[in-house]
Amino acid sequence: MPLADIETIVIVIMENRSFDRMVGYLSLPTTPSPLPVEGLRADTTWLDPLANDCRGTIYPIHPLAPTLQQIDDPNHDHNSIRVQIEAPPIGGAPHRMGGFVESYVRFSGPVHDPRW
C-alpha cells in the first residue's frame, strides 16, 4: 500500500502487561500461526537477571499456573510502588524494578509462601 493511500495512523500505548495479555502470546511458537510480534519469548533466560530478592530468597520471574493467577495485585499506593521500583533486581540489570515480591509480602497482609 502506498503511503499516500494511508488516511489514518493510530498509535496505541499500553503497559507491558496489557500488551502481553492482548497480543504478546501471538509470537510464541506454541501459537497455531505465530506472528512476528515483539511479544513474549519462548526462551525465558533473558528474565533471569530480573529476579527479585525478598528477605534472602530469590524469586525468578516465571509464568503462574492458571489457578494462581487470581492472586491480588500488589498495592498501588506510594509506599508499595516505591519498594517495587527502588529495589534493584538480583542479576545486575541496568535498571531497578526488583522489589515486587518484597512489596507484595510487606503490604498485602497475610500471605502464603510468595514463591507461588
Rosetta blueprint (number, residue, H / E / L):
1 M L
2 P L
3 L H
4 A H
5 D H
6 I L
7 E L
8 T L
9 I L
10 V L
11 I L
12 V L
13 I L
14 M L
15 E L
16 N H
17 R H
18 S H
19 F H
20 D H
21 R H
22 M H
23 V L
24 G H
25 Y H
26 L H
27 S H
28 L L
29 P L
30 T L
31 T L
32 P L
33 S L
34 P L
35 L L
36 P L
37 V L
38 E L
39 G L
40 L L
41 R L
42 A L
43 D L
44 T L
45 T H
46 W H
47 L H
48 D H
49 P H
50 L H
51 A L
52 N E
53 D E
54 C E
55 R L
56 G L
57 T E
58 I E
59 Y E
60 P L
61 I L
62 H L
63 P L
64 L L
65 A L
66 P H
67 T H
68 L H
69 Q L
70 Q L
71 I L
72 D L
73 D L
74 P L
75 N L
76 H L
77 D L
78 H H
79 N H
80 S H
81 I H
82 R H
83 V H
84 Q H
85 I H
86 E H
87 A L
88 P L
89 P L
90 I L
91 G L
92 G L
93 A L
94 P L
95 H L
96 R L
97 M L
98 G L
99 G L
100 F H
101 V H
102 E H
103 S H
104 Y H
105 V H
106 R H
107 F H
108 S L
109 G L
110 P L
111 V L
112 H L
113 D L
114 P L
115 R L
116 W L
